[in-house]
Amino acid sequence: MLDRIILFSAIVLILLMLLSLYRVVGGPSVLDRILGGNVIGTKTTALLLLVGILYGNLGMFVDIAIAYALLNFIATLGATKYFLRKRGSGEILEAVLEKEAPLLGQSENSEESPV
């Protein structure tokens, strides 16, 4: 019974990875694509652990999962640093602030003066 639950969880993780793959392929910006790739790597780490439980050799798969998670983290940092340098961090910061301003309830013309 436990094997079926683990197998079902692995299938759900694979489906979620396919949804993240959609973000990697059709992301509106480069940083969204990097984030989608990072999500896929994180889910792959969890999937490796589930496979280790299924095969009954969790110790070996934990080592593999830790190494994969570390490589995923380093690759994400490297890609983010590369694309931030390429585009210019000021331009990206302005784009993020413009995107988040409506969510925070701020408008472009609503500057409050100090009292």
N, C-alpha and C positions, 0 to 999 in steps of 0.2 A: 504494500500500500504506500509506503514511504517513497519507493522508487517512482510510482506514478505521479505523486505530488511534485517530486523534484523534476521529473520529465516535463510535467505541465508548466512548472515555473520556468524551465529552460526554454520551452516553446514561446511563452509569453515574452521573455527577454529578447528572443530573436525577432519577434514581431515588433517590439519597441525599437529594436535596432534598425529595422527596416523603415520605421517612421523617422528616425533620426537621419537615416541615409537620404531621405527626401530633403531634409534641411541642408545636408551637405551638398547635394547636387543643385538644388534650386534656391539656396539661401539668398536673401536680398543683399547681403554684404559679405565681405570676406571674413569678418569676425564672426558672423553667424555660422558660416561654414566651418570655421575652426572650432567653435563651440559644439556643433553637431558631431564633428569628428571626435572631440573629447568625450562626449556622451556615449558614442559607440565604443570607445576604448574602455570606459568605465563599466559598461554593461558586459563587455567581453571579459573583463576581469571577474565579474560575478558569475558569468557563464562557465569560466574555467573552474571556479570553485564548485559549482554544481556538478560538472563533469567529474571532478575528483571525488565527490560524494558517491556518484553513481558507480564509478569504478572501484570504490573502496580503497583508494590510495590518495587520501586527502593531503598527506604531507608533501608529496611530490608536486601536486597541483597548486598548493599554497605557494611554494617557491616560484613556480612558473608565473602564477598570478601576480605576485609581488614584483617580479622582474618586469612583467608586461605593464603593470600600473606605473612603474617608475619610468619606463620608456615612453609611455603615453603622456605622462606629465612633462617630461623633458621636451618631447616633440611639440606639445601644445605651447609651452613657454617659448620655444625657439620660433615657431611659426608666428605667434603673436608679436614677438619682438621684431621679427623681420618685417611684417606687414605694417606695424606701427611706424617703423623707421621709413618705410617706403612711402607711405601716405602722408606722414607728418602727424604727430600726436595732437597738435592744436586743431587741425581739421576734424579729426575723429572726435575729440572732446566737444567741439561745437555741434557736431551732428548728433551726438548722444544727448546733449542738453536740449537741443531743439526737439528731439523725439520724446524726451521724458517730461518736458514742461507741461503739456496738457494733462498728463497723469498726476502731476503734483499740484494742479490747480493754478498754475501760473500762466499768465499770457505774456506776449511779447511787450505789450504797452503798459502793463501794470507794474510800474516801478514805484515802490513806496518811498516817500521822502522821510528822512528822520525827523522826529518831533522835537 
